[in-house]
Amino acid sequence: MKVATILPQRYLHMCEDDDYLMALAHLINKPGMEAYTEFFKRKGAEGKSFLMMDNGVIEGDPRPIAELLSKAVDIHANELILPDCFRNSKETLRLVDEATLYLADHADLVGNMGFMAVPQGETLEQWLSCATLLLDNPVVSCLGIPKVLVDIVGRDGRYIAISKLMERVGDLGGRDIHLLGCWKTPLEISMITKGVLQGDLPEVRGVDSIIAYNMARAGIKINCDDRPNQDPIDFECGKIENEVLLALNVLIWKDCADM
């Protein structure tokens, strides 16, 4: 499983050699985020990494499809996460349908870009129904499994959700799976990795999270415990005292998903 480490712009050098990256759409071209924007423009133009662009939902700043596509083209993203609505399956399906029509009208900009859809719902059943319907959309090349399932179902919520989805649909029709974030503990990611290795789950392409920075900010080495807090991240000026701990946490975080 590949790992995308989310970091404030001050620490993006720790991702310099990574081949799996995620840019946050609401930060691209934002005043004060020039170093962040230039980093991802450069990495995208180099074409040596798989670059995803998030849609801003989990950061509380969702961006419309027109802006998302424009920014994804600007940074040469390989994959764009389509708009979704937190814990709302009906609105998510509406937003994806709207985005699909927009993409069809702007095929000249799309090129070979892939599109990740994020199923949502208040319950596991709603999430499964939403995921099943999204798999009928031909523009969707990847399913993003949101970390909120850990809150809805429990620590192994995403493991359970993926397993039940496969029981329902049989196969994903060649689509990838990506785990969006890590809500509480990296142990969840390790368990999913083991599930893939044991053949109980389909292959998971990758995962992203800011957990390495989050725990280093609290002065904690990554372990099996829950994240210490969910305080907002200062991506523009965020700084921690122990950068050695952050570098160590980045390595440990990658090991959690190492296959």
C-alpha positions as CSV (number, residue, x, y, z in Angstrom):
1,M,0.0,0.0,0.0
2,K,1.4,3.4,-1.0
3,V,1.4,6.3,1.5
4,A,0.8,10.0,1.0
5,T,1.9,12.0,4.0
6,I,0.1,15.3,4.5
7,L,2.3,18.1,5.9
8,P,2.3,21.9,6.3
9,Q,4.3,23.6,3.6
10,R,7.3,24.1,5.9
11,Y,7.9,20.3,6.0
12,L,7.1,19.3,2.4
13,H,10.8,18.6,1.8
14,M,10.1,15.4,3.8
15,C,7.9,14.2,0.9
16,E,10.5,15.2,-1.8
17,D,11.3,11.6,-2.8
18,D,7.8,10.1,-2.3
19,D,6.0,8.6,-5.3
20,Y,2.5,9.0,-3.9
21,L,1.3,12.5,-3.0
22,M,-1.9,14.4,-2.2
23,A,-2.5,18.1,-2.6
24,L,-5.3,19.8,-0.8
25,A,-7.4,21.8,-3.3
26,H,-8.3,24.6,-0.9
27,L,-4.6,25.4,-0.4
28,I,-3.6,25.5,-4.1
29,N,-3.1,29.1,-5.2
30,K,-4.1,30.4,-1.8
31,P,-2.3,33.6,-0.7
32,G,0.4,32.6,1.8
33,M,0.6,29.1,0.3
34,E,3.0,29.9,-2.5
35,A,5.6,27.3,-1.4
36,Y,2.9,24.7,-1.1
37,T,1.5,25.4,-4.6
38,E,4.9,25.5,-6.2
39,F,5.9,22.2,-4.6
40,F,2.9,20.3,-6.1
41,K,3.2,22.1,-9.5
42,R,6.8,21.0,-9.7
43,K,6.1,17.4,-8.6
44,G,3.2,17.1,-11.0
45,A,5.2,18.5,-13.9
46,E,8.1,16.1,-13.1
47,G,5.7,13.2,-13.6
48,K,7.6,10.9,-11.3
49,S,4.9,10.6,-8.6
50,F,1.2,9.7,-8.6
51,L,-0.4,13.0,-7.6
52,M,-3.9,13.2,-6.2
53,M,-5.9,16.4,-5.4
54,D,-8.4,16.4,-2.6
55,N,-11.7,18.3,-2.8
56,G,-11.6,20.2,0.5
57,V,-14.6,18.5,2.1
58,I,-12.9,17.1,5.2
59,E,-11.1,20.4,5.8
60,G,-14.5,22.1,5.8
61,D,-13.8,24.1,2.6
62,P,-15.3,22.1,-0.3
63,R,-14.5,23.4,-3.7
64,P,-16.8,23.3,-6.8
65,I,-16.0,21.0,-9.7
66,A,-15.0,23.9,-12.0
67,E,-12.4,25.1,-9.6
68,L,-11.2,21.6,-8.7
69,L,-10.7,20.7,-12.4
70,S,-8.8,23.9,-13.1
71,K,-6.5,23.4,-10.1
72,A,-5.9,19.8,-10.9
73,V,-4.9,20.7,-14.5
74,D,-2.7,23.5,-13.1
75,I,-0.7,21.1,-10.9
76,H,-0.7,18.2,-13.4
77,A,-2.7,15.9,-11.0
78,N,-3.1,12.3,-12.0
79,E,-6.3,12.0,-10.1
80,L,-9.0,14.4,-8.8
81,I,-11.3,13.6,-5.9
82,L,-14.8,14.4,-7.0
83,P,-17.1,16.5,-4.8
84,D,-18.9,14.7,-2.0
85,C,-21.0,15.7,1.0
86,F,-19.9,14.5,4.5
87,R,-22.2,11.7,5.7
88,N,-24.8,12.5,3.1
89,S,-25.3,9.9,0.4
90,K,-28.1,11.6,-1.6
91,E,-26.2,14.9,-1.9
92,T,-23.0,13.0,-2.7
93,L,-24.6,11.2,-5.6
94,R,-26.1,14.5,-6.8
95,L,-22.7,16.2,-6.7
96,V,-21.0,13.4,-8.5
97,D,-23.7,13.4,-11.2
98,E,-23.3,17.2,-11.6
99,A,-19.5,16.8,-11.8
100,T,-19.8,14.0,-14.4
101,L,-21.8,16.3,-16.7
102,Y,-19.2,19.1,-16.2
103,L,-16.3,16.8,-17.0
104,A,-18.1,15.6,-20.2
105,D,-18.4,19.2,-21.3
106,H,-14.7,19.9,-20.6
107,A,-13.2,16.7,-22.0
108,D,-10.4,18.8,-23.5
109,L,-9.1,19.6,-20.0
110,V,-9.6,16.1,-18.6
111,G,-7.1,14.2,-20.7
112,N,-5.9,11.1,-18.9
113,M,-6.9,12.3,-15.5
114,G,-8.5,9.7,-13.2
115,F,-11.4,10.5,-10.8
116,M,-12.0,9.3,-7.3
117,A,-15.5,9.1,-5.9
118,V,-16.1,9.1,-2.1
119,P,-19.2,7.2,-1.0
120,Q,-21.0,8.8,2.0
121,G,-23.8,7.9,4.4
122,E,-25.1,8.2,7.9
123,T,-25.1,4.4,8.3
124,L,-23.1,1.5,6.9
125,E,-26.0,0.5,4.7
126,Q,-26.4,4.0,3.3
127,W,-22.7,4.0,2.6
128,L,-22.8,0.6,0.8
129,S,-25.8,1.7,-1.3
130,C,-24.0,4.9,-2.3
131,A,-20.8,3.0,-3.1
132,T,-22.7,0.6,-5.3
133,L,-24.3,3.4,-7.3
134,L,-21.0,5.2,-7.7
135,L,-19.5,2.1,-9.2
136,D,-22.1,2.4,-12.1
137,N,-20.5,5.7,-13.0
138,P,-18.0,5.2,-15.9
139,V,-16.0,8.3,-15.0
140,V,-15.1,6.8,-11.6
141,S,-11.7,5.1,-11.6
142,C,-11.1,4.9,-7.9
143,L,-13.2,4.6,-4.7
144,G,-12.1,6.7,-1.8
145,I,-13.0,5.0,1.5
146,P,-13.6,7.8,4.0
147,K,-12.2,7.7,7.6
148,V,-15.7,8.6,9.0
149,L,-16.6,4.9,8.7
150,V,-14.4,4.5,11.8
151,D,-16.9,6.7,13.6
152,I,-20.0,5.2,12.1
153,V,-19.0,1.5,12.4
154,G,-16.1,1.3,14.8
155,R,-12.3,1.1,14.6
156,D,-12.4,-1.6,11.9
157,G,-15.2,0.2,10.0
158,R,-13.4,0.5,6.8
159,Y,-12.2,-3.1,6.9
160,I,-15.8,-4.1,7.4
161,A,-17.2,-1.7,4.7
162,I,-14.8,-2.9,2.0
163,S,-15.5,-6.5,2.8
164,K,-19.3,-6.1,2.7
165,L,-19.0,-4.0,-0.5
166,M,-17.1,-6.8,-2.2
167,E,-19.8,-9.3,-1.1
168,R,-22.4,-7.1,-2.7
169,V,-20.7,-6.2,-6.0
170,G,-18.4,-9.1,-6.6
171,D,-15.6,-7.0,-8.1
172,L,-14.8,-3.3,-8.6
173,G,-14.5,-3.5,-12.4
174,G,-10.9,-2.6,-12.4
175,R,-11.2,0.4,-10.1
176,D,-8.7,1.2,-7.4
177,I,-9.3,1.7,-3.7
178,H,-7.7,4.5,-1.6
179,L,-8.1,5.1,2.1
180,L,-8.9,8.7,2.9
181,G,-7.1,9.7,6.1
182,C,-6.6,8.0,9.4
183,W,-9.1,9.1,12.0
184,K,-7.9,7.6,15.2
185,T,-5.0,5.0,15.1
186,P,-2.5,3.7,12.5
187,L,-3.4,0.3,13.8
188,E,-6.4,0.5,11.6
189,I,-4.2,0.8,8.6
190,S,-2.0,-2.1,9.7
191,M,-5.1,-4.3,10.1
192,I,-6.3,-3.5,6.6
193,T,-2.8,-4.2,5.2
194,K,-2.9,-7.6,6.9
195,G,-6.4,-8.2,5.4
196,V,-5.1,-7.5,1.9
197,L,-2.1,-9.8,2.5
198,Q,-4.3,-12.6,3.7
199,G,-6.6,-12.3,0.8
200,D,-9.6,-11.2,2.9
201,L,-9.7,-7.8,1.2
202,P,-9.0,-6.6,-2.4
203,E,-5.8,-4.7,-3.1
204,V,-5.8,-1.2,-1.6
205,R,-3.7,1.2,-3.7
206,G,-2.9,3.7,-1.0
207,V,-3.7,5.8,2.1
208,D,-3.1,9.5,3.0
209,S,-3.0,11.2,6.4
210,I,-1.5,14.0,8.5
211,I,-1.3,11.7,11.5
212,A,2.6,11.8,11.5
213,Y,2.5,15.6,12.0
214,N,-0.5,15.5,14.3
215,M,1.2,13.2,16.8
216,A,4.6,14.9,16.5
217,R,2.9,18.3,17.2
218,A,1.7,16.7,20.5
219,G,5.2,15.4,21.2
220,I,4.1,11.8,20.7
221,K,5.9,9.0,18.7
222,I,3.4,7.1,16.5
223,N,2.1,4.0,18.3
224,C,-1.1,2.1,18.5
225,D,-2.9,4.7,20.6
226,D,-5.5,7.1,19.2
227,R,-4.5,10.5,17.8
228,P,-4.2,13.0,20.6
229,N,-6.5,15.6,19.2
230,Q,-8.3,16.8,16.0
231,D,-7.2,20.5,16.3
232,P,-7.0,22.3,12.9
233,I,-3.6,22.2,11.2
234,D,-1.9,25.5,10.3
235,F,-0.7,24.6,6.8
236,E,0.7,28.0,6.2
237,C,2.9,28.6,9.3
238,G,2.6,25.4,11.3
239,K,5.8,24.5,13.1
240,I,6.8,22.0,15.8
241,E,9.6,21.9,18.2
242,N,10.9,18.4,17.5
243,E,11.5,18.0,13.8
244,V,13.5,14.8,14.4
245,L,10.3,13.3,16.0
246,L,8.3,14.4,12.9
247,A,10.8,12.7,10.6
248,L,10.6,9.5,12.7
249,N,6.8,9.6,12.7
250,V,6.8,9.9,8.9
251,L,8.9,6.7,8.6
252,I,6.7,4.9,11.2
253,W,3.5,6.0,9.4
254,K,4.8,4.5,6.1
255,D,5.7,1.3,7.9
256,C,2.1,0.9,9.1
257,A,1.0,0.5,5.5
258,D,4.1,-1.4,4.2
259,M,3.2,-4.5,2.2
